[in-house]
Amino acid sequence: MNREERRRRFKGVIGVTVTPFDSDYEVDYGKMYNLTEWWIENGMVRDKAMLKVASVMGEFQQLRDDEWPPLIRSVVQAAKGKIDIIAGSQFKDTKRTIEDCKKAADLGAFGIQIAPPALNDPNQDDIFRFYADVSDAVDIGIMIYNTPWQRHGAITGETLYRLREYENIVAIKWATYEDCPDSEMERLGIHFNLIENGIERVNFHKAGGHGFLDISSVAYPKHELKMWELLESRLYEEAQHLWDTVDQPLTDFDLQTREVSGGQARFKKMIMNAMGHGVGEQRPPTLPATDKEMYDLKELLTNFGWPVPK
């Protein structure tokens, strides 16, 4: 598959999946398989959505090495080619990242999200060589994950532009900061699909964005599939209203939960559990959701009109 074919499919609602655990915090692969079938049945299909597996929110950094491959395999097998799967690989050196890419491709993943090797303390030339070498060594669509909040994890707009001719680098998980402002979207969007990772979906789409990372689609697909439909139809006032009345309150609630305990997956697992999906809790040291948090969240979701199980 060539670069332009990959770009045509790298768009829409990017459903960031959590990793379901049982009561002993062991991966529930059967649950992951069943959830994938449910996501597809509820409209998350190619050209509208993608599924991202074992990313930071999927607890990649907490998973054992032997848990990552079967987790991806379970989603790919359940998808049956109806939706494209993105695997995650974060903050590793070049050699191990290439190994991850090859494993993901062998397992049937369409793409892979790669964060820069921040813990190697790279400069911009190191980051350029990292992505260039990975692209040259693999055959899978790569989404660059710009992480300017990480020490040595920021990628400048100029470094991203230098990577424009590498065949397998097709998308950027966008992050705005001083050396990669939103004004860079115009020239970078010609060469890469830009995926929003923040709270400006309407303005991002207006500026040429190709998709967004979800907040709730893996718990209740209908809402964010509607958001994508509105954005693609250029019904921006309606899309902004949907954000203001649903996504902003969810974002505010997420911030409140972080006062109780941190954890990338904690809030999304709360939403999924509130909607009856039973995905367990994030592995310690993150704390489980409290009874009050779950009660308040269910009240909020019910007020949105979502079908919250009793």
N, C-alpha and C positions, 0 to 999 in steps of 0.2 A: 504494500500500500504506500503510495507516495504522500508527500507532505500536504498537498492541497486536499487530497481525499480525507486525510486525518483532520485537517482544519474544518472541513465541512461538517464533521460529526462532533467536534469538540465545542459544544454550546448548550445553552438552556439552563435548567435547574440542576445544579450539581448537588445531588443528595449525599451529604456526608454521613456515612453510616457509623453507628456505634458498634462496638463488639459486644454481643450478648454473653453474659456470664451466668452460671448457675449459682446456687447458694454458697458454694465453696470457691467462687471466683475463677472457675475453670470455663474455658470457651465452650459455648453451646453451639456447635456447628449446625445441628439440625434446626435450631431456631433461626440461624442466619439464612439457611436455605429457604425455610418457609417464609421469612420476611421478604426475601428477594422475590419470591413468587407473588406475594401480596402487593409489593410495590408495583410490579408490572401490571397486575390485575387492576390496580387503581390509577393507571395512566402514566406511570413513569416508564416511558419507552423512548427509543432512539428518536432524535430530532426535537424532543421536548425535554429530555432529562438524561443524566448520566449518574452512575453510582460510584462514589469514592470510598474505598475500603482500606482499613488499617492506616488511616492518616493519623495526625496528632490527636484529633477527636476520637478516632477509632482506637486510641491507646497503643499506637505503634511502639512508643517508647517503653511501654509496660509489658508488651507481649514477649514471650520467649521465642527464640529463633525457630523452634519447631512448630509454633502456633501460626505464624504468618502465612506459610504456603497453603495449608488446608483451609484457612479462612478465605483466602482469595479464591481457591478452587471451588468452595461451596457456593459462592456468589456467582461465579462464572457458569457453573453447571446449572444452577437454578435459573439463570437469566436466559439460557437457551438462545442466545444471539439476539434477543429482543431489545436489549439496552447495553450500552458500552460501559465497561468497568475500568475504573482508574485505581491502581494500587498506590500505596504510599511508601516512600523511603525518605527518611529525614536525617540530615546532619552527619552522614557518613562520609568517609574518604572516597576517592575515585574508584579504587579497586572494589570495595564492598558495594558501592552504589551500582557499578556495572553488573556485579553478581546479582543484585536485587532485580535490576531491569531484566536480565536474561531469565531469571526465575519467573518473574511476573509475566513476561511474554510467553514462556513455555506453558504457564498455567492458563493462558487465554485472555489475559488482561489486554485491553485496547490501549491504555495509556498508563503513565506513572507520574505521580507528583514527587518532585525532588527538591528538597530544601538545600541551600548551600552548606558546605562543610564548616559551619560556624565555629565548631569547637577546635578546628585546626588553625584558627586565627588567620584566615586568608585575607590577602589584599584583593583588589579588583582584578588584577591579572591572574591571580590564583583561581578566583571564581570563574573567570572566563575560560581558563584552561580546563577546569573541572567539568563544566557543562559541555564544552567542545569535545573533550576526550570521551565523555559518556555518550554523546550523540554519535560520534564516529564508531563506537564499539557495539552499538545495540540496534535493534529493529523494533522500536516501540515508540509511540507518541509521548513526548515529554512535556509536562507542565512545570515550569519554573515557579517555585514558591519563594517569593521575595519576603524576607523576614527582618525588616529594619529594626525591630524591637530587640533582636538578638545581638549581642556583642559580636561583631564581625559577620553578621547575617544580612546586612544591607547590600543590595545590588543597585548600582546607579543606572539611570536611564541610558547612559552612554555604553555601559557594559552590556546591557540587554540589547541595544541596537547592534553592537558588534556581533551578536550571536544570530542575527537574522537569517543568515544563509545556511545554517546548519539544518540538515534535512529532518531530523527527528524532533527538534525543538519547535513545538507548534502552539504553545499556550503559555500565558503568564498569569499566575494567581496574584492579582494586583495588590500593591500596598503603596500608598502615597507617603513620601517623606521629602525632605529638602532636596536631595539629589535625584529624586525620581518623582517629580510633581505630576499632577493630573494632565498638565499641558503636554507631557510626553506621550499621552495616549494616541494623539493624532498620527505621529510618525511610527510608533510601535504597532498600532492596530492594523497597519498595512501588512505587516509581516507575521504577527502573532494573533491568536485569539486571546482576548483579554477577559478574565473572569473576576468579577467583583467579590471582594472579601471584606465588606464593611457595611455601612448603613446608608449608602447613597445610590440605591438601585436605579432610581429614575434618572438622575443626572449622569450616572455612569453609562446607562444605556444610550442616552442622548449623545454622549461623547464617543460612542462607537463600541461599547462593551458587547461581548458576545454571550454572556451568561453570568450567573451568580452562585455563590456558595449558599446553601440553604440554612435556615434556622429551624424549620419544623417539618419539611416535606417528608422525611422518613417516618414521622409520626402521623401526619395527616396530609397526604399528597395534594389534595384538592386545592388547598389554599395557595401554595406557591406555584403550582401549575397555572392557576388563574392569574397570578402575578406575571408570569412569563408571557402568557397570552396577551395581557394588557400591554406589556412593554413592546412586544413584537408588533402589536396593532397600533402603536404610537398613541395609545390612550393614557397619556401620562398623568393627567389629573386623577383619573380613577385609580391608577396604580399607586400614586402618592397617597390617596385616601386609604387604600388598603394597607399600605405600610403604616400610616399614622394610627390606624385604628386596631391593628393586629400586631404587626412586627415590632413597632416601637414599644408597646406595652410588654411584649415578650422580652425584648432587649433589656428594658428597665428591670423586669423581674429577675432576669439572669444576673444582673449586677448585684441585686439584693442577696441572691443565694451565695455569691462569692464571699460575703461577710461571714457566712457559716463555715464554708470550706471551699478550697480551690478545686481545680481539676477540670481539664478541657471538656471531658465528656459528661460531667455531673449534671448539668442543666438539661442537655439533650436527652439523657437517659430519664430524667424526671418527666419530660414531656412524653416520651414514648411509654413510660410506665403509666402515666396518667391516662393515656389513650388506650391502655389495655394490652400493650405489646409484651410486657414482662421480660425486659432485657437485663434485669439485675442492676447492680450498682457498679460504679467505677472501683477499680482495685485500690486498696489502701496505699498511702495514708489518707486519701480523700474519704470524707465521711459520707455515709448514706444520707439520703434525703430525710428530713424530719417529717413527722406527721403533719405539723402545721404548714410546712412548705408544700406538701402534696395537697392538703386541703385548699390552700389559697390558690395554687396553680389550677386545680380542677375547677374552682369557681371562676377563674379568669377565662379558661378555655370554654367553659359552658356559656359564659357571657358573649363569647365570640359566635356562639351557635354551633360549635363543634360537637360531634356525637360522643361525648365523654361517657364511658361506661359507668353505670351506677355501682 
